[in-house]
Amino acid sequence: MIKSLIISLILTIFIELYISMLIGIKKRNDIITIIAANTLTNPVVVFTAIILNNFKNALLYWTIVIIIELIVIFIEGKLYEKILCLKKISSFKLSFINNAVSFIVGVIIVVFLK
């Protein structure tokens, strides 16, 4: 489980930094903030998903995972709003785009690994 948490965190940080840089985020402090936000939120989402997967109830799994992802988008959006100096995109739009892309990539990876 620890290995899954670490791999997921590294991939998420890579994906979300790449997307953020494509959007135009280049400042060192902004990049550090994105890394810190993901370090705080990603392990909670992945740990919860791993635990929920053990119940073998797809409806419960996806409902809770989506709710947690929406909470993470809100938390990261608020954090970005307070810390980042964004001009081209709103903090919540950045959070949504980053999390949507990393979530979709994560789902694709899991599907191909099964």
Biopython code that builds the backbone (N, CA, C, O; Angstrom):
import numpy as np
from Bio.PDB.StructureBuilder import StructureBuilder

atoms = [
    (1, "MET", "N", (0.813, -1.192, 0.000)),
    (1, "MET", "CA", (0.000, 0.000, 0.000)),
    (1, "MET", "C", (0.859, 1.260, 0.000)),
    (1, "MET", "O", (0.521, 2.228, -0.681)),
    (2, "ILE", "N", (1.952, 1.271, 0.740)),
    (2, "ILE", "CA", (2.841, 2.437, 0.789)),
    (2, "ILE", "C", (3.404, 2.713, -0.606)),
    (2, "ILE", "O", (3.515, 3.865, -1.025)),
    (3, "LYS", "N", (3.755, 1.646, -1.314)),
    (3, "LYS", "CA", (4.288, 1.804, -2.668)),
    (3, "LYS", "C", (3.257, 2.481, -3.578)),
    (3, "LYS", "O", (3.606, 3.367, -4.357)),
    (4, "SER", "N", (1.996, 2.069, -3.482)),
    (4, "SER", "CA", (0.929, 2.683, -4.282)),
    (4, "SER", "C", (0.762, 4.156, -3.943)),
    (4, "SER", "O", (0.566, 4.982, -4.833)),
    (5, "LEU", "N", (0.839, 4.486, -2.661)),
    (5, "LEU", "CA", (0.712, 5.875, -2.233)),
    (5, "LEU", "C", (1.839, 6.732, -2.803)),
    (5, "LEU", "O", (1.603, 7.840, -3.286)),
    (6, "ILE", "N", (3.055, 6.218, -2.743)),
    (6, "ILE", "CA", (4.218, 6.969, -3.227)),
    (6, "ILE", "C", (4.166, 7.139, -4.745)),
    (6, "ILE", "O", (4.390, 8.237, -5.254)),
    (7, "ILE", "N", (3.874, 6.059, -5.465)),
    (7, "ILE", "CA", (3.802, 6.127, -6.923)),
    (7, "ILE", "C", (2.704, 7.086, -7.353)),
    (7, "ILE", "O", (2.906, 7.902, -8.252)),
    (8, "SER", "N", (1.549, 6.992, -6.719)),
    (8, "SER", "CA", (0.441, 7.878, -7.052)),
    (8, "SER", "C", (0.799, 9.335, -6.801)),
    (8, "SER", "O", (0.492, 10.200, -7.622)),
    (9, "LEU", "N", (1.440, 9.610, -5.686)),
    (9, "LEU", "CA", (1.825, 10.982, -5.357)),
    (9, "LEU", "C", (2.818, 11.531, -6.384)),
    (9, "LEU", "O", (2.666, 12.658, -6.855)),
    (10, "ILE", "N", (3.814, 10.752, -6.725)),
    (10, "ILE", "CA", (4.818, 11.199, -7.697)),
    (10, "ILE", "C", (4.176, 11.461, -9.065)),
    (10, "ILE", "O", (4.446, 12.483, -9.695)),
    (11, "LEU", "N", (3.329, 10.537, -9.516)),
    (11, "LEU", "CA", (2.656, 10.727, -10.809)),
    (11, "LEU", "C", (1.729, 11.935, -10.786)),
    (11, "LEU", "O", (1.679, 12.704, -11.747)),
    (12, "THR", "N", (0.998, 12.101, -9.694)),
    (12, "THR", "CA", (0.085, 13.238, -9.574)),
    (12, "THR", "C", (0.847, 14.555, -9.609)),
    (12, "THR", "O", (0.459, 15.484, -10.317)),
    (13, "ILE", "N", (1.924, 14.633, -8.850)),
    (13, "ILE", "CA", (2.723, 15.860, -8.843)),
    (13, "ILE", "C", (3.272, 16.144, -10.241)),
    (13, "ILE", "O", (3.211, 17.278, -10.714)),
    (14, "PHE", "N", (3.802, 15.128, -10.895)),
    (14, "PHE", "CA", (4.335, 15.303, -12.245)),
    (14, "PHE", "C", (3.252, 15.810, -13.206)),
    (14, "PHE", "O", (3.469, 16.775, -13.939)),
    (15, "ILE", "N", (2.094, 15.160, -13.196)),
    (15, "ILE", "CA", (1.007, 15.523, -14.105)),
    (15, "ILE", "C", (0.509, 16.937, -13.814)),
    (15, "ILE", "O", (0.346, 17.744, -14.729)),
    (16, "GLU", "N", (0.269, 17.233, -12.540)),
    (16, "GLU", "CA", (-0.303, 18.538, -12.197)),
    (16, "GLU", "C", (0.694, 19.678, -12.400)),
    (16, "GLU", "O", (0.293, 20.789, -12.744)),
    (17, "LEU", "N", (1.975, 19.423, -12.195)),
    (17, "LEU", "CA", (2.977, 20.450, -12.500)),
    (17, "LEU", "C", (3.071, 20.678, -14.001)),
    (17, "LEU", "O", (3.183, 21.817, -14.455)),
    (18, "TYR", "N", (3.027, 19.610, -14.761)),
    (18, "TYR", "CA", (3.082, 19.726, -16.219)),
    (18, "TYR", "C", (1.901, 20.555, -16.732)),
    (18, "TYR", "O", (2.087, 21.475, -17.528)),
    (19, "ILE", "N", (0.697, 20.233, -16.281)),
    (19, "ILE", "CA", (-0.500, 20.970, -16.689)),
    (19, "ILE", "C", (-0.387, 22.430, -16.250)),
    (19, "ILE", "O", (-0.682, 23.339, -17.026)),
    (20, "SER", "N", (0.035, 22.649, -15.022)),
    (20, "SER", "CA", (0.168, 24.015, -14.497)),
    (20, "SER", "C", (1.169, 24.825, -15.313)),
    (20, "SER", "O", (0.937, 25.999, -15.600)),
    (21, "MET", "N", (2.268, 24.204, -15.681)),
    (21, "MET", "CA", (3.272, 24.904, -16.479)),
    (21, "MET", "C", (2.750, 25.194, -17.885)),
    (21, "MET", "O", (3.066, 26.237, -18.456)),
    (22, "LEU", "N", (1.957, 24.283, -18.445)),
    (22, "LEU", "CA", (1.338, 24.541, -19.745)),
    (22, "LEU", "C", (0.399, 25.743, -19.667)),
    (22, "LEU", "O", (0.277, 26.515, -20.618)),
    (23, "ILE", "N", (-0.257, 25.885, -18.529)),
    (23, "ILE", "CA", (-1.175, 27.009, -18.318)),
    (23, "ILE", "C", (-0.405, 28.310, -18.128)),
    (23, "ILE", "O", (-0.948, 29.393, -18.346)),
    (24, "GLY", "N", (0.855, 28.208, -17.725)),
    (24, "GLY", "CA", (1.673, 29.413, -17.583)),
    (24, "GLY", "C", (2.237, 29.658, -16.200)),
    (24, "GLY", "O", (2.804, 30.720, -15.940)),
    (25, "ILE", "N", (2.091, 28.694, -15.312)),
    (25, "ILE", "CA", (2.635, 28.853, -13.968)),
    (25, "ILE", "C", (4.112, 28.479, -14.002)),
    (25, "ILE", "O", (4.476, 27.354, -14.346)),
    (26, "LYS", "N", (4.955, 29.441, -13.640)),
    (26, "LYS", "CA", (6.400, 29.230, -13.735)),
    (26, "LYS", "C", (7.150, 29.619, -12.457)),
    (26, "LYS", "O", (8.283, 29.185, -12.246)),
    (27, "LYS", "N", (6.522, 30.434, -11.607)),
    (27, "LYS", "CA", (7.215, 30.931, -10.422)),
    (27, "LYS", "C", (7.530, 29.790, -9.458)),
    (27, "LYS", "O", (6.716, 28.892, -9.239)),
    (28, "ARG", "N", (8.719, 29.852, -8.897)),
    (28, "ARG", "CA", (9.208, 28.810, -7.987)),
    (28, "ARG", "C", (8.241, 28.587, -6.825)),
    (28, "ARG", "O", (7.916, 27.443, -6.509)),
    (29, "ASN", "N", (7.776, 29.660, -6.187)),
    (29, "ASN", "CA", (6.866, 29.520, -5.047)),
    (29, "ASN", "C", (5.525, 28.914, -5.446)),
    (29, "ASN", "O", (4.922, 28.176, -4.667)),
    (30, "ASP", "N", (5.059, 29.220, -6.648)),
    (30, "ASP", "CA", (3.811, 28.633, -7.131)),
    (30, "ASP", "C", (3.974, 27.126, -7.344)),
    (30, "ASP", "O", (3.085, 26.343, -7.009)),
    (31, "ILE", "N", (5.104, 26.735, -7.895)),
    (31, "ILE", "CA", (5.387, 25.314, -8.117)),
    (31, "ILE", "C", (5.494, 24.582, -6.775)),
    (31, "ILE", "O", (4.974, 23.477, -6.625)),
    (32, "ILE", "N", (6.156, 25.190, -5.822)),
    (32, "ILE", "CA", (6.272, 24.593, -4.487)),
    (32, "ILE", "C", (4.892, 24.451, -3.847)),
    (32, "ILE", "O", (4.610, 23.447, -3.192)),
    (33, "THR", "N", (4.041, 25.444, -4.032)),
    (33, "THR", "CA", (2.681, 25.388, -3.480)),
    (33, "THR", "C", (1.890, 24.239, -4.083)),
    (33, "THR", "O", (1.177, 23.536, -3.366)),
    (34, "ILE", "N", (2.005, 24.042, -5.366)),
    (34, "ILE", "CA", (1.293, 22.943, -6.033)),
    (34, "ILE", "C", (1.804, 21.599, -5.524)),
    (34, "ILE", "O", (1.015, 20.686, -5.281)),
    (35, "ILE", "N", (3.104, 21.476, -5.363)),
    (35, "ILE", "CA", (3.681, 20.236, -4.820)),
    (35, "ILE", "C", (3.180, 20.009, -3.394)),
    (35, "ILE", "O", (2.787, 18.894, -3.047)),
    (36, "ALA", "N", (3.190, 21.051, -2.569)),
    (36, "ALA", "CA", (2.743, 20.926, -1.176)),
    (36, "ALA", "C", (1.263, 20.554, -1.098)),
    (36, "ALA", "O", (0.874, 19.698, -0.304)),
    (37, "ALA", "N", (0.444, 21.198, -1.922)),
    (37, "ALA", "CA", (-0.992, 20.901, -1.907)),
    (37, "ALA", "C", (-1.243, 19.436, -2.263)),
    (37, "ALA", "O", (-2.065, 18.774, -1.629)),
    (38, "ASN", "N", (-0.544, 18.937, -3.264)),
    (38, "ASN", "CA", (-0.709, 17.537, -3.656)),
    (38, "ASN", "C", (-0.163, 16.578, -2.614)),
    (38, "ASN", "O", (-0.711, 15.494, -2.415)),
    (39, "THR", "N", (0.900, 16.967, -1.957)),
    (39, "THR", "CA", (1.475, 16.128, -0.902)),
    (39, "THR", "C", (0.498, 15.997, 0.274)),
    (39, "THR", "O", (0.477, 14.976, 0.961)),
    (40, "LEU", "N", (-0.295, 17.026, 0.493)),
    (40, "LEU", "CA", (-1.286, 16.983, 1.570)),
    (40, "LEU", "C", (-2.563, 16.234, 1.169)),
    (40, "LEU", "O", (-3.133, 15.511, 1.987)),
    (41, "THR", "N", (-3.008, 16.394, -0.049)),
    (41, "THR", "CA", (-4.314, 15.845, -0.428)),
    (41, "THR", "C", (-4.266, 14.477, -1.099)),
    (41, "THR", "O", (-5.137, 13.643, -0.848)),
    (42, "ASN", "N", (-3.275, 14.228, -1.940)),
    (42, "ASN", "CA", (-3.241, 12.980, -2.704)),
    (42, "ASN", "C", (-3.217, 11.720, -1.834)),
    (42, "ASN", "O", (-3.979, 10.793, -2.108)),
    (43, "PRO", "N", (-2.375, 11.646, -0.799)),
    (43, "PRO", "CA", (-2.370, 10.415, 0.004)),
    (43, "PRO", "C", (-3.726, 10.110, 0.654)),
    (43, "PRO", "O", (-4.085, 8.942, 0.809)),
    (44, "VAL", "N", (-4.469, 11.133, 1.027)),
    (44, "VAL", "CA", (-5.792, 10.916, 1.628)),
    (44, "VAL", "C", (-6.738, 10.290, 0.614)),
    (44, "VAL", "O", (-7.460, 9.344, 0.929)),
    (45, "VAL", "N", (-6.730, 10.822, -0.608)),
    (45, "VAL", "CA", (-7.611, 10.299, -1.659)),
    (45, "VAL", "C", (-7.229, 8.860, -2.009)),
    (45, "VAL", "O", (-8.096, 7.991, -2.097)),
    (46, "VAL", "N", (-5.954, 8.613, -2.204)),
    (46, "VAL", "CA", (-5.497, 7.276, -2.612)),
    (46, "VAL", "C", (-5.724, 6.260, -1.493)),
    (46, "VAL", "O", (-6.180, 5.147, -1.755)),
    (47, "PHE", "N", (-5.414, 6.628, -0.257)),
    (47, "PHE", "CA", (-5.629, 5.726, 0.879)),
    (47, "PHE", "C", (-7.113, 5.374, 0.994)),
    (47, "PHE", "O", (-7.464, 4.209, 1.182)),
    (48, "THR", "N", (-7.972, 6.371, 0.880)),
    (48, "THR", "CA", (-9.417, 6.131, 0.965)),
    (48, "THR", "C", (-9.876, 5.217, -0.166)),
    (48, "THR", "O", (-10.672, 4.304, 0.054)),
    (49, "ALA", "N", (-9.378, 5.459, -1.370)),
    (49, "ALA", "CA", (-9.753, 4.631, -2.520)),
    (49, "ALA", "C", (-9.308, 3.184, -2.319)),
    (49, "ALA", "O", (-10.046, 2.257, -2.653)),
    (50, "ILE", "N", (-8.121, 2.987, -1.781)),
    (50, "ILE", "CA", (-7.629, 1.625, -1.528)),
    (50, "ILE", "C", (-8.519, 0.917, -0.510)),
    (50, "ILE", "O", (-8.890, -0.240, -0.707)),
    (51, "ILE", "N", (-8.857, 1.598, 0.565)),
    (51, "ILE", "CA", (-9.720, 1.017, 1.597)),
    (51, "ILE", "C", (-11.105, 0.700, 1.027)),
    (51, "ILE", "O", (-11.637, -0.388, 1.251)),
    (52, "LEU", "N", (-11.687, 1.649, 0.293)),
    (52, "LEU", "CA", (-13.022, 1.444, -0.279)),
    (52, "LEU", "C", (-13.046, 0.312, -1.297)),
    (52, "LEU", "O", (-14.051, -0.386, -1.426)),
    (53, "ASN", "N", (-11.966, 0.130, -2.009)),
    (53, "ASN", "CA", (-11.888, -0.926, -3.016)),
    (53, "ASN", "C", (-12.040, -2.307, -2.384)),
    (53, "ASN", "O", (-12.491, -3.247, -3.040)),
    (54, "ASN", "N", (-11.668, -2.429, -1.127)),
    (54, "ASN", "CA", (-11.789, -3.710, -0.429)),
    (54, "ASN", "C", (-13.240, -4.106, -0.171)),
    (54, "ASN", "O", (-13.517, -5.283, 0.061)),
    (55, "PHE", "N", (-14.170, -3.154, -0.205)),
    (55, "PHE", "CA", (-15.579, -3.452, 0.053)),
    (55, "PHE", "C", (-16.288, -4.046, -1.160)),
    (55, "PHE", "O", (-17.386, -4.587, -1.032)),
    (56, "LYS", "N", (-15.673, -3.950, -2.326)),
    (56, "LYS", "CA", (-16.219, -4.534, -3.567)),
    (56, "LYS", "C", (-17.615, -4.006, -3.909)),
    (56, "LYS", "O", (-18.441, -4.731, -4.463)),
    (57, "ASN", "N", (-17.870, -2.744, -3.574)),
    (57, "ASN", "CA", (-19.149, -2.105, -3.910)),
    (57, "ASN", "C", (-18.835, -0.919, -4.815)),
    (57, "ASN", "O", (-18.415, 0.138, -4.345)),
    (58, "ALA", "N", (-19.039, -1.101, -6.100)),
    (58, "ALA", "CA", (-18.637, -0.092, -7.083)),
    (58, "ALA", "C", (-19.378, 1.230, -6.893)),
    (58, "ALA", "O", (-18.774, 2.294, -7.023)),
    (59, "LEU", "N", (-20.663, 1.180, -6.590)),
    (59, "LEU", "CA", (-21.434, 2.409, -6.413)),
    (59, "LEU", "C", (-20.912, 3.203, -5.214)),
    (59, "LEU", "O", (-20.711, 4.414, -5.310)),
    (60, "LEU", "N", (-20.695, 2.531, -4.099)),
    (60, "LEU", "CA", (-20.152, 3.187, -2.909)),
    (60, "LEU", "C", (-18.759, 3.741, -3.204)),
    (60, "LEU", "O", (-18.449, 4.878, -2.846)),
    (61, "TYR", "N", (-17.930, 2.942, -3.853)),
    (61, "TYR", "CA", (-16.564, 3.344, -4.177)),
    (61, "TYR", "C", (-16.548, 4.641, -4.984)),
    (61, "TYR", "O", (-15.920, 5.620, -4.582)),
    (62, "TRP", "N", (-17.247, 4.642, -6.131)),
    (62, "TRP", "CA", (-17.206, 5.801, -7.026)),
    (62, "TRP", "C", (-17.888, 7.019, -6.423)),
    (62, "TRP", "O", (-17.449, 8.146, -6.648)),
    (63, "THR", "N", (-18.944, 6.811, -5.667)),
    (63, "THR", "CA", (-19.621, 7.942, -5.016)),
    (63, "THR", "C", (-18.683, 8.641, -4.042)),
    (63, "THR", "O", (-18.543, 9.863, -4.077)),
    (64, "ILE", "N", (-18.049, 7.876, -3.184)),
    (64, "ILE", "CA", (-17.163, 8.473, -2.178)),
    (64, "ILE", "C", (-15.910, 9.053, -2.826)),
    (64, "ILE", "O", (-15.468, 10.136, -2.441)),
    (65, "VAL", "N", (-15.331, 8.359, -3.796)),
    (65, "VAL", "CA", (-14.137, 8.874, -4.472)),
    (65, "VAL", "C", (-14.440, 10.207, -5.170)),
    (65, "VAL", "O", (-13.639, 11.138, -5.096)),
    (66, "ILE", "N", (-15.568, 10.298, -5.831)),
    (66, "ILE", "CA", (-15.922, 11.547, -6.516)),
    (66, "ILE", "C", (-16.174, 12.667, -5.506)),
    (66, "ILE", "O", (-15.759, 13.806, -5.722)),
    (67, "ILE", "N", (-16.847, 12.346, -4.415)),
    (67, "ILE", "CA", (-17.062, 13.359, -3.365)),
    (67, "ILE", "C", (-15.729, 13.842, -2.807)),
    (67, "ILE", "O", (-15.532, 15.043, -2.624)),
    (68, "ILE", "N", (-14.823, 12.924, -2.537)),
    (68, "ILE", "CA", (-13.510, 13.307, -2.004)),
    (68, "ILE", "C", (-12.741, 14.139, -3.033)),
    (68, "ILE", "O", (-12.096, 15.123, -2.669)),
    (69, "GLU", "N", (-12.801, 13.760, -4.301)),
    (69, "GLU", "CA", (-12.129, 14.539, -5.349)),
    (69, "GLU", "C", (-12.684, 15.962, -5.416)),
    (69, "GLU", "O", (-11.923, 16.915, -5.585)),
    (70, "LEU", "N", (-13.994, 16.110, -5.286)),
    (70, "LEU", "CA", (-14.601, 17.447, -5.292)),
    (70, "LEU", "C", (-14.156, 18.268, -4.080)),
    (70, "LEU", "O", (-13.923, 19.472, -4.185)),
    (71, "ILE", "N", (-14.043, 17.604, -2.939)),
    (71, "ILE", "CA", (-13.542, 18.284, -1.733)),
    (71, "ILE", "C", (-12.099, 18.728, -1.943)),
    (71, "ILE", "O", (-11.726, 19.839, -1.563)),
    (72, "VAL", "N", (-11.291, 17.866, -2.544)),
    (72, "VAL", "CA", (-9.894, 18.189, -2.822)),
    (72, "VAL", "C", (-9.807, 19.373, -3.792)),
    (72, "VAL", "O", (-8.984, 20.268, -3.598)),
    (73, "ILE", "N", (-10.635, 19.385, -4.821)),
    (73, "ILE", "CA", (-10.645, 20.505, -5.761)),
    (73, "ILE", "C", (-10.942, 21.800, -5.015)),
    (73, "ILE", "O", (-10.298, 22.819, -5.260)),
    (74, "PHE", "N", (-11.908, 21.766, -4.111)),
    (74, "PHE", "CA", (-12.251, 22.951, -3.331)),
    (74, "PHE", "C", (-11.100, 23.370, -2.415)),
    (74, "PHE", "O", (-10.744, 24.547, -2.364)),
    (75, "ILE", "N", (-10.525, 22.419, -1.698)),
    (75, "ILE", "CA", (-9.426, 22.729, -0.765)),
    (75, "ILE", "C", (-8.226, 23.299, -1.518)),
    (75, "ILE", "O", (-7.678, 24.332, -1.135)),
    (76, "GLU", "N", (-7.823, 22.621, -2.589)),
    (76, "GLU", "CA", (-6.679, 23.114, -3.360)),
    (76, "GLU", "C", (-7.002, 24.460, -4.010)),
    (76, "GLU", "O", (-6.139, 25.335, -4.083)),
    (77, "GLY", "N", (-8.229, 24.629, -4.478)),
    (77, "GLY", "CA", (-8.634, 25.904, -5.068)),
    (77, "GLY", "C", (-8.531, 27.034, -4.064)),
    (77, "GLY", "O", (-8.044, 28.115, -4.395)),
    (78, "LYS", "N", (-8.985, 26.799, -2.839)),
    (78, "LYS", "CA", (-8.884, 27.821, -1.789)),
    (78, "LYS", "C", (-7.425, 28.109, -1.453)),
    (78, "LYS", "O", (-7.034, 29.264, -1.281)),
    (79, "LEU", "N", (-6.630, 27.057, -1.361)),
    (79, "LEU", "CA", (-5.206, 27.218, -1.074)),
    (79, "LEU", "C", (-4.528, 28.030, -2.176)),
    (79, "LEU", "O", (-3.761, 28.950, -1.891)),
    (80, "TYR", "N", (-4.809, 27.690, -3.425)),
    (80, "TYR", "CA", (-4.225, 28.421, -4.550)),
    (80, "TYR", "C", (-4.702, 29.869, -4.567)),
    (80, "TYR", "O", (-3.937, 30.777, -4.892)),
    (81, "GLU", "N", (-5.965, 30.081, -4.217)),
    (81, "GLU", "CA", (-6.516, 31.429, -4.177)),
    (81, "GLU", "C", (-5.770, 32.305, -3.166)),
    (81, "GLU", "O", (-5.530, 33.487, -3.416)),
    (82, "LYS", "N", (-5.408, 31.715, -2.028)),
    (82, "LYS", "CA", (-4.729, 32.460, -0.956)),
    (82, "LYS", "C", (-3.242, 32.670, -1.236)),
    (82, "LYS", "O", (-2.671, 33.679, -0.824)),
    (83, "ILE", "N", (-2.608, 31.718, -1.937)),
    (83, "ILE", "CA", (-1.140, 31.742, -2.045)),
    (83, "ILE", "C", (-0.631, 32.119, -3.437)),
    (83, "ILE", "O", (0.306, 32.908, -3.562)),
    (84, "LEU", "N", (-1.235, 31.566, -4.468)),
    (84, "LEU", "CA", (-0.720, 31.787, -5.821)),
    (84, "LEU", "C", (-1.112, 33.159, -6.356)),
    (84, "LEU", "O", (-2.141, 33.720, -5.980)),
    (85, "CYS", "N", (-0.285, 33.676, -7.225)),
    (85, "CYS", "CA", (-0.584, 34.936, -7.914)),
    (85, "CYS", "C", (-1.006, 34.590, -9.341)),
    (85, "CYS", "O", (-0.210, 34.686, -10.275)),
    (86, "LEU", "N", (-2.260, 34.190, -9.497)),
    (86, "LEU", "CA", (-2.744, 33.759, -10.803)),
    (86, "LEU", "C", (-3.374, 34.921, -11.546)),
    (86, "LEU", "O", (-4.142, 35.701, -10.984)),
    (87, "LYS", "N", (-3.029, 35.020, -12.830)),
    (87, "LYS", "CA", (-3.595, 36.067, -13.667)),
    (87, "LYS", "C", (-4.360, 35.489, -14.855)),
    (87, "LYS", "O", (-5.344, 36.073, -15.310)),
    (88, "LYS", "N", (-3.908, 34.344, -15.354)),
    (88, "LYS", "CA", (-4.497, 33.774, -16.562)),
    (88, "LYS", "C", (-5.683, 32.848, -16.283)),
    (88, "LYS", "O", (-6.491, 32.591, -17.175)),
    (89, "ILE", "N", (-5.790, 32.348, -15.054)),
    (89, "ILE", "CA", (-6.796, 31.338, -14.749)),
    (89, "ILE", "C", (-7.188, 31.480, -13.278)),
    (89, "ILE", "O", (-6.371, 31.880, -12.449)),
    (90, "SER", "N", (-8.425, 31.155, -12.965)),
    (90, "SER", "CA", (-8.846, 31.218, -11.561)),
    (90, "SER", "C", (-8.256, 30.034, -10.797)),
    (90, "SER", "O", (-7.921, 29.004, -11.382)),
    (91, "SER", "N", (-8.140, 30.198, -9.508)),
    (91, "SER", "CA", (-7.556, 29.141, -8.670)),
    (91, "SER", "C", (-8.390, 27.866, -8.714)),
    (91, "SER", "O", (-7.843, 26.764, -8.718)),
    (92, "PHE", "N", (-9.703, 28.014, -8.746)),
    (92, "PHE", "CA", (-10.569, 26.830, -8.762)),
    (92, "PHE", "C", (-10.555, 26.136, -10.122)),
    (92, "PHE", "O", (-10.660, 24.912, -10.199)),
    (93, "LYS", "N", (-10.426, 26.912, -11.184)),
    (93, "LYS", "CA", (-10.321, 26.317, -12.513)),
    (93, "LYS", "C", (-9.002, 25.542, -12.628)),
    (93, "LYS", "O", (-8.972, 24.440, -13.175)),
    (94, "LEU", "N", (-7.920, 26.122, -12.113)),
    (94, "LEU", "CA", (-6.627, 25.429, -12.106)),
    (94, "LEU", "C", (-6.735, 24.124, -11.327)),
    (94, "LEU", "O", (-6.299, 23.073, -11.798)),
    (95, "SER", "N", (-7.315, 24.196, -10.142)),
    (95, "SER", "CA", (-7.475, 22.998, -9.317)),
    (95, "SER", "C", (-8.328, 21.954, -10.027)),
    (95, "SER", "O", (-7.992, 20.770, -10.021)),
    (96, "PHE", "N", (-9.428, 22.386, -10.636)),
    (96, "PHE", "CA", (-10.304, 21.444, -11.337)),
    (96, "PHE", "C", (-9.586, 20.772, -12.503)),
    (96, "PHE", "O", (-9.629, 19.550, -12.643)),
    (97, "ILE", "N", (-8.925, 21.574, -13.340)),
    (97, "ILE", "CA", (-8.223, 21.016, -14.502)),
    (97, "ILE", "C", (-7.134, 20.039, -14.056)),
    (97, "ILE", "O", (-7.050, 18.925, -14.573)),
    (98, "ASN", "N", (-6.309, 20.452, -13.106)),
    (98, "ASN", "CA", (-5.228, 19.585, -12.620)),
    (98, "ASN", "C", (-5.771, 18.279, -12.068)),
    (98, "ASN", "O", (-5.284, 17.202, -12.414)),
    (99, "ASN", "N", (-6.774, 18.372, -11.213)),
    (99, "ASN", "CA", (-7.309, 17.165, -10.588)),
    (99, "ASN", "C", (-8.056, 16.289, -11.568)),
    (99, "ASN", "O", (-7.990, 15.064, -11.474)),
    (100, "ALA", "N", (-8.769, 16.893, -12.512)),
    (100, "ALA", "CA", (-9.482, 16.096, -13.514)),
    (100, "ALA", "C", (-8.503, 15.302, -14.383)),
    (100, "ALA", "O", (-8.698, 14.111, -14.625)),
    (101, "VAL", "N", (-7.455, 15.975, -14.844)),
    (101, "VAL", "CA", (-6.469, 15.296, -15.692)),
    (101, "VAL", "C", (-5.755, 14.188, -14.917)),
    (101, "VAL", "O", (-5.627, 13.068, -15.412)),
    (102, "SER", "N", (-5.291, 14.497, -13.703)),
    (102, "SER", "CA", (-4.566, 13.470, -12.940)),
    (102, "SER", "C", (-5.493, 12.318, -12.553)),
    (102, "SER", "O", (-5.060, 11.167, -12.513)),
    (103, "PHE", "N", (-6.762, 12.613, -12.269)),
    (103, "PHE", "CA", (-7.728, 11.564, -11.953)),
    (103, "PHE", "C", (-7.947, 10.650, -13.160)),
    (103, "PHE", "O", (-7.908, 9.426, -13.032)),
    (104, "ILE", "N", (-8.176, 11.246, -14.322)),
    (104, "ILE", "CA", (-8.421, 10.464, -15.540)),
    (104, "ILE", "C", (-7.194, 9.615, -15.895)),
    (104, "ILE", "O", (-7.329, 8.443, -16.245)),
    (105, "VAL", "N", (-6.009, 10.204, -15.805)),
    (105, "VAL", "CA", (-4.781, 9.442, -16.077)),
    (105, "VAL", "C", (-4.656, 8.288, -15.081)),
    (105, "VAL", "O", (-4.286, 7.177, -15.460)),
    (106, "GLY", "N", (-4.961, 8.549, -13.816)),
    (106, "GLY", "CA", (-4.904, 7.499, -12.787)),
    (106, "GLY", "C", (-5.869, 6.368, -13.080)),
    (106, "GLY", "O", (-5.510, 5.199, -12.937)),
    (107, "VAL", "N", (-7.091, 6.691, -13.488)),
    (107, "VAL", "CA", (-8.076, 5.673, -13.827)),
    (107, "VAL", "C", (-7.586, 4.849, -15.015)),
    (107, "VAL", "O", (-7.692, 3.622, -15.009)),
    (108, "ILE", "N", (-7.050, 5.524, -16.035)),
    (108, "ILE", "CA", (-6.539, 4.811, -17.211)),
    (108, "ILE", "C", (-5.415, 3.864, -16.819)),
    (108, "ILE", "O", (-5.379, 2.722, -17.280)),
    (109, "ILE", "N", (-4.504, 4.318, -15.982)),
    (109, "ILE", "CA", (-3.394, 3.460, -15.540)),
    (109, "ILE", "C", (-3.917, 2.240, -14.791)),
    (109, "ILE", "O", (-3.459, 1.124, -15.036)),
    (110, "VAL", "N", (-4.863, 2.437, -13.888)),
    (110, "VAL", "CA", (-5.421, 1.325, -13.113)),
    (110, "VAL", "C", (-6.128, 0.341, -14.027)),
    (110, "VAL", "O", (-5.995, -0.870, -13.848)),
    (111, "VAL", "N", (-6.874, 0.835, -14.997)),
    (111, "VAL", "CA", (-7.589, -0.046, -15.933)),
    (111, "VAL", "C", (-6.606, -0.888, -16.731)),
    (111, "VAL", "O", (-6.842, -2.078, -16.937)),
    (112, "PHE", "N", (-5.502, -0.289, -17.186)),
    (112, "PHE", "CA", (-4.532, -1.040, -17.988)),
    (112, "PHE", "C", (-3.689, -1.987, -17.138)),
    (112, "PHE", "O", (-3.142, -2.957, -17.663)),
    (113, "LEU", "N", (-3.574, -1.729, -15.846)),
    (113, "LEU", "CA", (-2.783, -2.597, -14.980)),
    (113, "LEU", "C", (-3.565, -3.825, -14.512)),
    (113, "LEU", "O", (-2.970, -4.799, -14.051)),
    (114, "LYS", "N", (-4.881, -3.785, -14.628)),
    (114, "LYS", "CA", (-5.700, -4.929, -14.168)),
    (114, "LYS", "C", (-5.651, -6.078, -15.114)),
    (114, "LYS", "O", (-6.283, -7.106, -14.870)),
]
sb = StructureBuilder()
sb.init_structure("model")
sb.init_model(0)
sb.init_chain("A")
sb.init_seg("    ")
for serial, (resi, resn, name, xyz) in enumerate(atoms, 1):
    if name == "N":
        sb.init_residue(resn, " ", resi, " ")
    sb.init_atom(name, np.array(xyz, "f"), 0.0, 1.0, " ", f" {name:<3s}", serial, name[0])
structure = sb.get_structure()
